[in-house]
Amino acid sequence: MHNCERGKFEEITRDVPLGPMIHQIDRLMFRNLSSRVRAEGLDEVTLMHGWVMRYLYENREQVICQKDIEHTFDIRRSTVTNIIQLMEKKGYVERRSVPGDARLKCVSLTAKGEENHLKMEYLISMLEKEQVIDITEEELDSLYRIMTKIKKNLIRIQAGGEEEEYASDNFERSERI
């Protein structure tokens, strides 16, 4: 059932379950990006770290607290704490107390974090252009509509049939992430 062995390509047909097909595409995208990151000599970050850096960069004019990251990415507090601590060690982010409430911590990118983010964004944009080179705008629009429907269905299923409003709201806010 391998359709994407290294260096080989076989057309994907409907007999391949959707989950493995999406996973194969995700892995290929990840490998391509990782090799470009290494070639540029950039410090590799996890996919989630990259998403958090993008979120912080795009919202750099606002005060972003760890709780905002939890809600935006629908991840646990402990996960966000680990992500932020590792990014802090690498010098990509800094945490500060919020004026008026020392218990709250806001998170922002450092100059090093912004520089790394911009380089990564460039590499990602080049890869994205190359991976859709023979795909029309209409086909891309259809793909995004279909993926949105699949995600909404999965959110509904996970919620036991009731669509969780915050999850779909987070998707709308973070779909560009």
ROZA-126282 format. One record per residue (C-alpha): residue number from 0; residue in one letter; x, y, z. Coordinates in steps of 0.25 Angstrom, whole numbers. Each point is the difference from the previous one (the first is absolute). Example, Ala and Ser with C-alpha at 12.3 -4.5 7.8 and 13.67 -1.06 7.14 Angstrom:
R | n | res | u | v | w
R | 0 | a | 49 | -18 | 31
R | 1 | s | 6 | 14 | -2
//
This chain:
R | n | res | u | v | w
R | 0 | m | 0 | 0 | 0
R | 1 | h | 12 | 9 | -1
R | 2 | n | -3 | 11 | -10
R | 3 | c | 12 | 9 | 3
R | 4 | e | 12 | -8 | 2
R | 5 | r | 13 | 8 | -1
R | 6 | g | 3 | 5 | -14
R | 7 | k | -13 | -7 | -5
R | 8 | f | -13 | 5 | -4
R | 9 | e | -13 | -8 | -2
R | 10 | e | -13 | 7 | -3
R | 11 | i | -9 | 1 | 13
R | 12 | t | -13 | -7 | -2
R | 13 | r | -13 | -1 | 8
R | 14 | d | 4 | -13 | 5
R | 15 | v | 10 | 6 | 9
R | 16 | p | -6 | 5 | 13
R | 17 | l | -1 | 15 | 2
R | 18 | g | 9 | 0 | 13
R | 19 | p | 12 | -7 | -5
R | 20 | m | -1 | 8 | -13
R | 21 | i | 0 | 13 | 8
R | 22 | h | 11 | -5 | 9
R | 23 | q | 9 | -4 | -12
R | 24 | i | -1 | 14 | -6
R | 25 | d | 3 | 6 | 13
R | 26 | r | 12 | -8 | 2
R | 27 | l | 5 | 3 | -14
R | 28 | m | -2 | 15 | 3
R | 29 | f | 7 | -1 | 13
R | 30 | r | 12 | -7 | -6
R | 31 | n | 1 | 10 | -11
R | 32 | l | -1 | 12 | 9
R | 33 | s | 10 | -7 | 10
R | 34 | s | 11 | -2 | -11
R | 35 | r | -2 | 15 | -4
R | 36 | v | 2 | 4 | 14
R | 37 | r | 12 | -8 | 2
R | 38 | a | 6 | 5 | -13
R | 39 | e | -2 | 15 | 5
R | 40 | g | 7 | -4 | 13
R | 41 | l | -13 | 4 | 8
R | 42 | d | -2 | -5 | 13
R | 43 | e | -12 | -10 | -2
R | 44 | v | -12 | 2 | 8
R | 45 | t | -12 | -9 | 2
R | 46 | l | -12 | 2 | -9
R | 47 | m | -8 | 5 | 13
R | 48 | h | 12 | 10 | 3
R | 49 | g | -1 | 5 | -14
R | 50 | w | -15 | 3 | 1
R | 51 | v | 2 | 6 | 14
R | 52 | m | 11 | 9 | -6
R | 53 | r | -10 | 4 | -11
R | 54 | y | -11 | 3 | 9
R | 55 | l | 9 | 9 | 9
R | 56 | y | 6 | 7 | -12
R | 57 | e | -14 | 3 | -6
R | 58 | n | -5 | 5 | 13
R | 59 | r | 12 | 7 | 4
R | 60 | e | -8 | 13 | 3
R | 61 | q | -9 | -7 | 10
R | 62 | v | 3 | -5 | 14
R | 63 | i | 0 | -16 | -2
R | 64 | c | -1 | -8 | 12
R | 65 | q | 3 | -15 | 1
R | 66 | k | -15 | -2 | 2
R | 67 | d | -2 | 6 | -14
R | 68 | i | 9 | -10 | -6
R | 69 | e | -7 | -11 | 7
R | 70 | h | -13 | 4 | -6
R | 71 | t | 5 | 3 | -13
R | 72 | f | 6 | -13 | -2
R | 73 | d | -9 | -8 | 9
R | 74 | i | 12 | -6 | 8
R | 75 | r | 2 | -2 | 15
R | 76 | r | 6 | 10 | 9
R | 77 | s | 12 | -10 | 3
R | 78 | t | 2 | -1 | -15
R | 79 | v | 1 | 15 | -2
R | 80 | t | 9 | 1 | 12
R | 81 | n | 10 | -10 | -6
R | 82 | i | -1 | 7 | -13
R | 83 | i | 3 | 14 | 5
R | 84 | q | 11 | -5 | 10
R | 85 | l | 7 | -7 | -12
R | 86 | m | -1 | 12 | -9
R | 87 | e | 4 | 9 | 12
R | 88 | k | 13 | -9 | 1
R | 89 | k | 3 | 2 | -15
R | 90 | g | -2 | 15 | 1
R | 91 | y | -12 | 1 | -9
R | 92 | v | -10 | 5 | 11
R | 93 | e | -1 | 7 | 13
R | 94 | r | -10 | 0 | 11
R | 95 | r | -4 | 12 | 8
R | 96 | s | -10 | 3 | 11
R | 97 | v | -12 | 7 | -4
R | 98 | p | -1 | 14 | 6
R | 99 | g | -10 | -1 | 11
R | 100 | d | 0 | -15 | 2
R | 101 | a | 13 | -6 | 2
R | 102 | r | -6 | -14 | -1
R | 103 | l | -3 | 2 | -15
R | 104 | k | 12 | -2 | -9
R | 105 | c | 0 | 6 | -14
R | 106 | v | 8 | -6 | -11
R | 107 | s | 7 | 7 | -11
R | 108 | l | 11 | -3 | -11
R | 109 | t | 14 | 5 | 2
R | 110 | a | 8 | 6 | -12
R | 111 | k | 6 | -14 | -2
R | 112 | g | -14 | -6 | 0
R | 113 | e | -5 | 10 | -10
R | 114 | e | 12 | -2 | -9
R | 115 | n | -2 | -15 | 1
R | 116 | h | -15 | 1 | -3
R | 117 | l | 2 | 8 | -12
R | 118 | k | 11 | -9 | -6
R | 119 | m | -9 | -12 | 3
R | 120 | e | -12 | 7 | -7
R | 121 | y | 8 | 3 | -12
R | 122 | l | 4 | -15 | -1
R | 123 | i | -15 | -4 | 2
R | 124 | s | -5 | 9 | -10
R | 125 | m | 10 | -5 | -10
R | 126 | l | -4 | -14 | 3
R | 127 | e | -15 | 3 | -1
R | 128 | k | 2 | 7 | -14
R | 129 | e | 7 | -12 | -5
R | 130 | q | -9 | -11 | 6
R | 131 | v | -12 | 7 | -7
R | 132 | i | 7 | 4 | -13
R | 133 | d | -10 | -8 | -9
R | 134 | i | -12 | 2 | 8
R | 135 | t | -11 | 11 | -4
R | 136 | e | -5 | 10 | 9
R | 137 | e | -14 | -7 | -1
R | 138 | e | 6 | -13 | 4
R | 139 | l | 7 | 6 | 12
R | 140 | d | -13 | 7 | 4
R | 141 | s | -7 | -14 | -1
R | 142 | l | 11 | -6 | 8
R | 143 | y | -1 | 10 | 11
R | 144 | r | -16 | -1 | 1
R | 145 | i | 1 | -15 | 1
R | 146 | m | 11 | 0 | 11
R | 147 | t | -9 | 10 | 7
R | 148 | k | -12 | -9 | -1
R | 149 | i | 9 | -12 | 5
R | 150 | k | 5 | 8 | 12
R | 151 | k | -14 | 4 | 4
R | 152 | n | -5 | -14 | -1
R | 153 | l | 12 | -5 | 9
R | 154 | i | -3 | 11 | 10
R | 155 | r | -15 | -4 | 0
R | 156 | i | 4 | -15 | 2
R | 157 | q | 10 | 3 | 11
R | 158 | a | -11 | 9 | 7
R | 159 | g | -9 | -12 | 0
R | 160 | g | -9 | 6 | -11
R | 161 | e | -1 | 14 | 5
R | 162 | e | 10 | 9 | -7
R | 163 | e | 9 | 7 | 10
R | 164 | e | -2 | 15 | -3
R | 165 | y | 14 | 4 | 6
R | 166 | a | 7 | -11 | -9
R | 167 | s | -6 | 5 | -13
R | 168 | d | 2 | 15 | 4
R | 169 | n | 15 | -4 | 3
R | 170 | f | 1 | -6 | -14
R | 171 | e | -6 | 13 | -6
R | 172 | r | 11 | 8 | 7
R | 173 | s | 11 | -9 | -2
R | 174 | e | -3 | -6 | -14
R | 175 | r | 12 | 8 | -5
R | 176 | i | 9 | -5 | 10
//
